Amino acid sequence: MLKIRARKFDGRCSKHRRYNPSADGPGAVKGGCKRCQLLFDIFQHSLKLNALIREFSPSYEERKKARLAQPDPRQMKLL
């Protein structure tokens, strides 16, 4: 068993307390601050990890098949 999602990370740069990687992005890192860059890297990796976890779940394949299913014929009449 692997427990990952229960972990909460509340990290901030001590110099740039207002930097928020999800809202500000990599362009808002001031002066090449290493801690802000690390915070942005952590954010990027968390997004990738969540995507991998969603892909690993058994219901992902079912949702993927549902998206690839044939379109509703009633909608095709509109074209």
MARPA-766763 format. One record per residue (C-alpha): x, z, y; residue in one letter; residue number from 1. Coordinates in pm, whole numbers, plus 32768, in hexadecimal, padded with zeros to 4 digits. Example, Ala and Ser with C-alpha at 12.3 -4.5 7.8 and 13.67 -1.06 7.14 Angstrom:
residues 2
+------+------+------+------+------+
!   c1 !   c3 !   c2 ! resn ! resi !
+------+------+------+------+------+
! 84CE ! 830C ! 7E3E !    A !    1 !
! 8557 ! 82CA ! 7F96 !    S !    2 !
+------+------+------+------+------+
This chain:
residues 79
+------+------+------+------+------+
!   c1 !   c3 !   c2 ! resn ! resi !
+------+------+------+------+------+
! 8000 ! 8000 ! 8000 !    M !    1 !
! 8083 ! 7FA0 ! 8156 !    L !    2 !
! 7FF7 ! 8052 ! 8287 !    K !    3 !
! 8039 ! 7F9B ! 83CE !    I !    4 !
! 7F0D ! 7F7E ! 84B1 !    R !    5 !
! 7EDA ! 80F4 ! 84DD !    A !    6 !
! 8015 ! 810A ! 85B0 !    R !    7 !
! 7FE5 ! 8114 ! 8729 !    K !    8 !
! 8105 ! 80B5 ! 880C !    F !    9 !
! 80FD ! 8125 ! 8975 !    D !   10 !
! 8240 ! 809F ! 8A06 !    G !   11 !
! 829C ! 8074 ! 8B71 !    R !   12 !
! 83D7 ! 8015 ! 8C28 !    C !   13 !
! 845E ! 813F ! 8CEA !    S !   14 !
! 84BF ! 8060 ! 8E12 !    K !   15 !
! 838F ! 7F7A ! 8E16 !    H !   16 !
! 826C ! 805A ! 8DB7 !    R !   17 !
! 8164 ! 7F5C ! 8E1E !    R !   18 !
! 81E3 ! 7E42 ! 8D3E !    Y !   19 !
! 80D9 ! 7DE4 ! 8C3E !    N !   20 !
! 814F ! 7CD5 ! 8B4B !    P !   21 !
! 7FF1 ! 7C69 ! 8AE6 !    S !   22 !
! 7F7F ! 7C34 ! 8C4C !    A !   23 !
! 80C4 ! 7BDA ! 8CFE !    D !   24 !
! 817B ! 7B0C ! 8BF8 !    G !   25 !
! 82EF ! 7AC6 ! 8BDF !    P !   26 !
! 8308 ! 7A3D ! 8D41 !    G !   27 !
! 82C9 ! 7B91 ! 8DD9 !    A !   28 !
! 8402 ! 7C30 ! 8D43 !    V !   29 !
! 84C4 ! 7C97 ! 8E78 !    K !   30 !
! 8637 ! 7C56 ! 8E8C !    G !   31 !
! 865B ! 7C16 ! 8D18 !    G !   32 !
! 8607 ! 7D80 ! 8CC6 !    C !   33 !
! 8660 ! 7DB7 ! 8B5A !    K !   34 !
! 8554 ! 7EBF ! 8B1E !    R !   35 !
! 8441 ! 7DE1 ! 8BB1 !    C !   36 !
! 84BB ! 7CC0 ! 8ADA !    Q !   37 !
! 84B5 ! 7D9F ! 89A5 !    L !   38 !
! 8356 ! 7E0E ! 89FE !    L !   39 !
! 82EA ! 7CA2 ! 8A15 !    F !   40 !
! 8391 ! 7C58 ! 88C5 !    D !   41 !
! 82D6 ! 7D7B ! 8825 !    I !   42 !
! 8191 ! 7CF0 ! 88B2 !    F !   43 !
! 81D8 ! 7B92 ! 882A !    Q !   44 !
! 8231 ! 7C18 ! 86D3 !    H !   45 !
! 80F6 ! 7CED ! 86C8 !    S !   46 !
! 8023 ! 7BB5 ! 8708 !    L !   47 !
! 80D9 ! 7AFF ! 85F0 !    K !   48 !
! 80B0 ! 7C2A ! 8506 !    L !   49 !
! 7F3A ! 7C3D ! 8548 !    N !   50 !
! 7F16 ! 7AC8 ! 8505 !    A !   51 !
! 7FD1 ! 7AEB ! 83BC !    L !   52 !
! 7EF8 ! 7C13 ! 8354 !    I !   53 !
! 7DBB ! 7B4D ! 83A1 !    R !   54 !
! 7E40 ! 7A26 ! 82DB !    E !   55 !
! 7E97 ! 7B06 ! 81B3 !    F !   56 !
! 7D3B ! 7B9E ! 819D !    S !   57 !
! 7C5E ! 7B09 ! 8089 !    P !   58 !
! 7B44 ! 7ABD ! 817A !    S !   59 !
! 7C2A ! 79D7 ! 8243 !    Y !   60 !
! 7C15 ! 78C7 ! 813B !    E !   61 !
! 7A99 ! 78DE ! 8138 !    E !   62 !
! 7A89 ! 78BB ! 82B3 !    R !   63 !
! 7B7B ! 7798 ! 82A4 !    K !   64 !
! 7AA2 ! 76E5 ! 81A2 !    K !   65 !
! 796A ! 7724 ! 8272 !    A !   66 !
! 7A0E ! 7680 ! 83A1 !    R !   67 !
! 7A6B ! 754F ! 82D2 !    L !   68 !
! 790C ! 752E ! 8241 !    A !   69 !
! 783A ! 73FE ! 828B !    Q !   70 !
! 778E ! 73FE ! 83DF !    P !   71 !
! 761C ! 7447 ! 83F6 !    D !   72 !
! 7564 ! 72F6 ! 83D2 !    P !   73 !
! 7473 ! 735A ! 84E7 !    R !   74 !
! 7596 ! 735D ! 85D8 !    Q !   75 !
! 7608 ! 7202 ! 856C !    M !   76 !
! 74BC ! 716E ! 85E3 !    K !   77 !
! 751F ! 71C6 ! 8745 !    L !   78 !
! 764A ! 70DE ! 8737 !    L !   79 !
+------+------+------+------+------+
